[in-house]
Amino acid sequence: MSTALSIRQLTKTYGNGFQALKGIDLDVAEGDFFALLGPNGAGKSTTIGILSTLVNKSGGTVNVFGHDLDRDPSGLKRCLGVVPQEFNFNQFEKAFDILVTQAGYYGIPAKIAKERAERYLNQLGLWDKRDVSSRMLSGGMKRRLMIARALIHQPRLLILDEPTAGVDIELRRSMWSFLTELNREGITIILTTHYLEEAEQLCRNIGIIDHGQIVKNTSMRELLKQLHVETFLLDLKESQLVAPELGNYPSRLVDHHTLEVQVEKSQGVTELFRLLSAQGIEVLSLRNKTNRLEELFVSLVENNLKVTP
Amino acid sequence: MSRELRPNLVALQTIVQREIRRYTRIWPQTLLPPAITMVLYFVIFGSLIGARIGEMDGFSYMDYIVPGLIMMSVITNSYSNVVSSFFSTKFQRSIEELLVSPVSPHVIVVGFALGGITRGLAVAVIVTLLSMFFTDLQVHHLGVTVLVISLTASIFALGGFINAVFARNFDDISIIPTFVLTPLTYLGGVFYSIHLLSPFWQTLSLANPVLHMVNAFRYGILGVSDIRIGVAISFMLVAVALLYLVSVRLLISGRGMRQ
């Protein structure tokens, strides 16, 4: 399988001297669904800005499907679709016109552009809004319009910068299934998001960027293997005044009906339930306290914080 | 057709169509005001005051000012179309749609400039038709008339583009029209022949580029001019080339658009 994106020693220093990227190396394979995560100000948007040519790099190389950013920017741009974080379309144009115009910028004749615009607006549930001025659309509709716009020239690599920010759960899930389907059709996707559940659900590989450096670049499966301890919240049927004695399982009462228990991977939960049952404590339900990836992400970023002054 | 040429031609067509759609959609703000303003000029300066002024360079005052007023509307409209359109594209960040696409910077500059040129020429046609109610114009030299009006529209459309690149807020796009274009136009021989001025002011007026454009256009319509036509046209050709190169250079550098 070929490489969709190859970044080598990418650096960016802004005019005020701030070094946003300190030599990033990153490879994304063709067909991958890749999560690029990092705290605010870590360098994710700068990286995406450089890929989409909206930010000038200070050094390093960027290659998309064999097209070098410096030598063949047009070829690179044809392979790339970008959904930015901020709404950046003409607020006075109609949804349909925005797509057809964008297609025109890529040299796509009007007839084909109109057919594609109809298809993507339908797929993203916006066909009814095709003649509505884009400023009248809701936040979620605007996000979907930006996805449709990024797809209009049928890119091989789609980069989404927090595409579900501010989108309600139902819509977010429908966008997930749409993106999964796109990936299944062969489009390589790079996703940045603050919803780690989203990254865990969708992505196969992950890069974590912090302070302008990649601190982790691995598969989601490998990363989650590093999680040794999970914290569970147990909803108890009967009210408890003190936390039960659970041997090697550290626990505390969150309230009279909720017990928080830390479980090491090697321990499993069978013994935990046996201990609870022996004390006559009935459990109604069990849930993770935080998303698994979230726990790892926080620990990785915190570790990086300790070594990066 | 080369691999790059065809998509760029489609992109050019897209930009020009979008620009024309923009200013025709808001025609009460773009096409109507110059028509009203020019009718007022025709009535007040041409008919009312002009009747008392008498002839200028062998023509009635109304006939004399019509070419200048047409040029004034072309200058104002070609400039303001590009400066406002490109600046709002920057302001709304929809310029990013163009920058992430493979459109050549040349196509972007030409596309926006053509938007301004077509608006300038559309207003020129409107003003010329309105002038027919006040005077009976005969075109002395059609080639010069078309060439000069097209070059003038191009110069100011490109000027508007450069202004929009440097502009950081809406105030910045009105400074040049108010403090530079209006004085240069009013002092550029729209309403008078520089032969009415003292030698010192005549010489100084020759440094005003608008004077050359207005007079070259007046030559095309009436056959009279205060300046040498060949010099004026050469100057305009050089100005178009220089402004075009600066516009493309600014776009490639990403000034005010790329970080």
Boltz contact constraints between the chains, C-beta under 6 A:
constraints:
  - contact:
      token1: [A, 52]
      token2: [B, 100]
      max_distance: 6.0
  - contact:
      token1: [A, 54]
      token2: [B, 96]
      max_distance: 6.0
  - contact:
      token1: [A, 54]
      token2: [B, 99]
      max_distance: 6.0
  - contact:
      token1: [A, 54]
      token2: [B, 258]
      max_distance: 6.0
  - contact:
      token1: [A, 55]
      token2: [B, 259]
      max_distance: 6.0
  - contact:
      token1: [A, 56]
      token2: [B, 258]
      max_distance: 6.0
  - contact:
      token1: [A, 74]
      token2: [B, 102]
      max_distance: 6.0
  - contact:
      token1: [A, 77]
      token2: [B, 102]
      max_distance: 6.0
  - contact:
      token1: [A, 78]
      token2: [B, 102]
      max_distance: 6.0
  - contact:
      token1: [A, 82]
      token2: [B, 100]
      max_distance: 6.0
  - contact:
      token1: [A, 88]
      token2: [B, 93]
      max_distance: 6.0
  - contact:
      token1: [A, 88]
      token2: [B, 94]
      max_distance: 6.0
  - contact:
      token1: [A, 88]
      token2: [B, 96]
      max_distance: 6.0
  - contact:
      token1: [A, 89]
      token2: [B, 94]
      max_distance: 6.0
  - contact:
      token1: [A, 90]
      token2: [B, 92]
      max_distance: 6.0
  - contact:
      token1: [A, 90]
      token2: [B, 94]
      max_distance: 6.0
  - contact:
      token1: [A, 101]
      token2: [B, 14]
      max_distance: 6.0
  - contact:
      token1: [A, 101]
      token2: [B, 18]
      max_distance: 6.0
  - contact:
      token1: [A, 102]
      token2: [B, 97]
      max_distance: 6.0
  - contact:
      token1: [A, 104]
      token2: [B, 10]
      max_distance: 6.0
  - contact:
      token1: [A, 104]
      token2: [B, 11]
      max_distance: 6.0
  - contact:
      token1: [A, 104]
      token2: [B, 14]
      max_distance: 6.0
  - contact:
      token1: [A, 105]
      token2: [B, 11]
      max_distance: 6.0
  - contact:
      token1: [A, 105]
      token2: [B, 101]
      max_distance: 6.0
  - contact:
      token1: [A, 105]
      token2: [B, 103]
      max_distance: 6.0
  - contact:
      token1: [A, 106]
      token2: [B, 101]
      max_distance: 6.0
  - contact:
      token1: [A, 107]
      token2: [B, 7]
      max_distance: 6.0
  - contact:
      token1: [A, 107]
      token2: [B, 10]
      max_distance: 6.0
  - contact:
      token1: [A, 107]
      token2: [B, 11]
      max_distance: 6.0
